Amino acid sequence: MASDGASRVAFPLGGLSLLLVLASCATSHLAQDSRQLLPIRTPGQAPTFEAPRRLGSVQILLDRRFTGFRDASMQLLRAEPGMKLPRHRHARSHELLYILSGRGTMFVIDPTTGARKTYLVRKGMAIWIPRGVEHGMSMLGQREPLRALQLYTPAGPEQRFRRWKKVP
């Protein structure tokens, strides 16, 4: 317990550490609409879904099913060598990524010119993909998995991962 009466919990994620500051009553106090004031889920509690052909997985840490809020979602991604995420876009949501480990090749389609722009992404990079921008990623030629923290705002696109096989 800190001197200000709050508890602090840190989750190390590669070179990034998420710090949650908890008021002493936050976990037991419910908001008026019955959602938790501060929903908390450890990685071991979050559902994990496996990509087709076992080329990756997504662990949904926070989403509207857990928090009751549609403002944002948070996922841990793992893309194995050989995985290819096809060209797609999120019409209503921005996507934010923080690369925790590994590397991959990401592409975006310039909405003004239609030109394809390719980027090598690697550990420590933060990426913002505006809503509506077409993008994709390839792990072809890579030797190690890519791990990333992914956020959508507003939440919604992460629900597609629930169609994948749930890992027990």
C-alpha positions as CSV (number, residue, x, y, z in Angstrom):
1,M,0.0,0.0,0.0
2,A,1.5,3.4,-1.0
3,S,1.5,6.4,1.3
4,D,-1.5,7.9,-0.7
5,G,-3.7,4.9,0.3
6,A,-3.6,3.3,-3.1
7,S,-2.3,-0.1,-4.2
8,R,-0.1,-0.4,-7.2
9,V,0.1,-3.5,-9.4
10,A,2.7,-3.7,-12.3
11,F,2.4,-6.1,-15.2
12,P,5.8,-6.4,-17.1
13,L,5.2,-6.9,-20.8
14,G,8.6,-7.1,-22.5
15,G,10.2,-3.7,-22.2
16,L,6.9,-2.1,-21.2
17,S,5.4,-2.2,-17.8
18,L,1.7,-1.4,-17.2
19,L,1.1,0.2,-13.9
20,L,-2.4,0.1,-12.4
21,V,-3.2,2.3,-9.5
22,L,-6.0,1.0,-7.4
23,A,-7.9,3.0,-4.8
24,S,-8.4,0.9,-1.7
25,C,-12.1,0.6,-2.3
26,A,-12.1,0.5,-6.1
27,T,-12.3,-3.3,-6.6
28,S,-15.3,-3.7,-4.3
29,H,-17.2,-0.5,-5.2
30,L,-19.6,-0.8,-8.2
31,A,-20.7,2.0,-10.4
32,Q,-24.4,2.9,-10.4
33,D,-24.9,0.8,-13.6
34,S,-23.4,-2.3,-12.0
35,R,-20.1,-2.3,-13.9
36,Q,-16.9,-2.4,-11.9
37,L,-15.4,1.0,-11.3
38,L,-12.0,-0.4,-12.1
39,P,-12.2,-3.7,-14.0
40,I,-9.0,-5.7,-13.7
41,R,-8.0,-8.9,-15.4
42,T,-4.6,-10.6,-15.2
43,P,-3.2,-12.3,-18.3
44,G,-4.0,-15.7,-16.8
45,Q,-7.7,-14.8,-16.5
46,A,-8.1,-13.5,-20.1
47,P,-9.5,-15.7,-22.8
48,T,-7.0,-16.7,-25.5
49,F,-8.0,-17.6,-29.1
50,E,-5.7,-19.4,-31.5
51,A,-5.3,-18.4,-35.2
52,P,-6.0,-20.8,-38.0
53,R,-3.1,-23.2,-38.7
54,R,-1.7,-22.3,-35.2
55,L,0.2,-19.3,-36.7
56,G,-0.6,-17.0,-33.8
57,S,-2.9,-16.2,-30.9
58,V,-4.8,-13.3,-29.3
59,Q,-5.5,-12.9,-25.7
60,I,-8.4,-10.4,-25.0
61,L,-7.4,-8.6,-21.9
62,L,-10.1,-6.0,-21.8
63,D,-13.2,-5.7,-24.0
64,R,-16.8,-4.6,-23.6
65,R,-17.9,-8.1,-22.5
66,F,-15.6,-7.8,-19.5
67,T,-15.7,-4.1,-18.7
68,G,-19.1,-3.2,-20.0
69,F,-17.6,-0.2,-21.8
70,R,-17.3,0.2,-25.6
71,D,-14.7,3.0,-25.5
72,A,-11.6,0.8,-26.0
73,S,-10.3,-2.8,-25.9
74,M,-6.9,-4.2,-25.2
75,Q,-5.3,-7.4,-26.5
76,L,-2.0,-9.3,-26.5
77,L,-1.1,-10.5,-30.0
78,R,1.3,-13.3,-30.9
79,A,2.2,-13.8,-34.6
80,E,4.3,-16.8,-35.5
81,P,6.8,-16.8,-38.4
82,G,4.8,-17.5,-41.6
83,M,1.6,-15.7,-40.5
84,K,0.1,-13.3,-42.9
85,L,-2.7,-10.8,-41.9
86,P,-4.5,-9.9,-45.1
87,R,-5.4,-6.4,-46.1
88,H,-8.3,-5.1,-44.0
89,R,-9.6,-2.0,-42.4
90,H,-11.6,-1.0,-39.3
91,A,-14.3,1.4,-40.4
92,R,-15.2,2.7,-36.9
93,S,-12.1,2.1,-34.8
94,H,-8.5,3.3,-34.6
95,E,-5.9,0.6,-33.9
96,L,-2.9,1.2,-31.8
97,L,0.0,-1.3,-31.5
98,Y,3.1,-1.4,-29.3
99,I,5.6,-4.1,-30.4
100,L,6.8,-6.0,-27.4
101,S,9.2,-8.4,-29.2
102,G,10.0,-9.7,-32.6
103,R,9.6,-8.0,-36.0
104,G,7.4,-8.1,-39.0
105,T,6.5,-6.2,-42.2
106,M,3.4,-4.0,-42.0
107,F,1.8,-2.3,-44.9
108,V,-0.8,0.5,-45.2
109,I,-2.7,1.8,-48.2
110,D,-2.4,5.6,-48.5
111,P,-6.0,6.8,-48.5
112,T,-5.1,9.8,-50.7
113,T,-3.1,8.1,-53.4
114,G,-3.9,4.4,-53.1
115,A,-0.2,3.6,-52.9
116,R,1.0,0.7,-50.7
117,K,3.6,1.8,-48.1
118,T,5.6,-0.9,-46.4
119,Y,7.3,-0.6,-43.0
120,L,9.5,-2.9,-41.0
121,V,8.1,-2.9,-37.4
122,R,10.1,-4.1,-34.4
123,K,10.4,-4.1,-30.6
124,G,9.7,-0.8,-29.0
125,M,7.7,0.7,-31.9
126,A,4.4,2.4,-31.3
127,I,2.0,2.4,-34.2
128,W,-1.3,4.2,-34.7
129,I,-3.6,3.1,-37.6
130,P,-6.4,5.6,-38.1
131,R,-9.9,4.2,-38.6
132,G,-10.7,3.4,-42.2
133,V,-7.1,3.0,-43.3
134,E,-6.4,-0.4,-45.0
135,H,-3.5,-2.3,-43.6
136,G,-2.0,-5.7,-43.0
137,M,1.1,-7.5,-41.8
138,S,3.4,-10.4,-42.9
139,M,5.6,-12.6,-40.8
140,L,7.1,-14.3,-43.9
141,G,10.8,-14.7,-43.6
142,Q,10.9,-14.0,-39.8
143,R,12.6,-16.4,-37.4
144,E,10.9,-15.4,-34.1
145,P,7.3,-14.6,-33.1
146,L,6.1,-11.0,-32.9
147,R,4.3,-10.0,-29.7
148,A,2.4,-6.8,-29.5
149,L,-0.1,-5.0,-27.2
150,Q,-3.1,-3.9,-29.3
151,L,-5.8,-1.4,-28.5
152,Y,-8.9,-0.5,-30.5
153,T,-10.9,2.7,-29.8
154,P,-13.8,2.4,-29.8
155,A,-13.9,-1.4,-29.0
156,G,-15.4,-3.8,-31.5
157,P,-12.9,-5.2,-34.0
158,E,-11.4,-7.5,-31.4
159,Q,-14.6,-9.5,-31.3
160,R,-13.7,-11.2,-34.6
161,F,-11.0,-13.1,-32.7
162,R,-13.7,-14.9,-30.8
163,R,-14.4,-16.9,-34.0
164,W,-11.0,-18.5,-33.7
165,K,-10.5,-21.7,-31.6
166,K,-10.6,-20.9,-27.9
167,V,-7.6,-22.1,-26.0
168,P,-8.5,-23.9,-22.7
